[in-house]
Amino acid sequence: MIVIFGALSGAIIGGLTAHRRKGSPADIAQYAAGFGIAFALIGLIATIALHRAMV
């Protein structure tokens, strides 16, 4: 669940960042994908850390 939330929030943040910098639609898509992947990876690490702490 944390991974999905991270991916979605990262995509939104990335899209808004590119839009604020007046990027083209391709720039917005690229930023959204990049931020989404990065935040999903952070969420994955957080999920693994929480799971290992509970066991």
JOFEN-V74234 format. One record per backbone hydrogen bond with DSSP energy under -1.0 kcal/mol. NH is the residue of the N-H (numbers start at 0). CO is the residue of the C=O. If there is no record, write none. Layout:
nh:NH co:CO
nh:NH co:CO
This chain:
nh:4 co:0
nh:5 co:1
nh:6 co:2
nh:7 co:3
nh:8 co:4
nh:9 co:5
nh:10 co:6
nh:11 co:7
nh:12 co:8
nh:13 co:9
nh:14 co:10
nh:15 co:11
nh:16 co:12
nh:17 co:13
nh:18 co:14
nh:19 co:15
nh:20 co:16
nh:21 co:18
nh:22 co:17
nh:27 co:23
nh:28 co:24
nh:29 co:25
nh:30 co:26
nh:31 co:27
nh:32 co:28
nh:33 co:29
nh:34 co:30
nh:35 co:31
nh:36 co:32
nh:37 co:33
nh:38 co:34
nh:39 co:35
nh:40 co:36
nh:41 co:37
nh:42 co:38
nh:43 co:39
nh:44 co:40
nh:45 co:41
nh:46 co:42
nh:47 co:43
nh:48 co:44
nh:49 co:45
nh:50 co:46
nh:51 co:47
nh:52 co:48
nh:53 co:49
nh:54 co:50
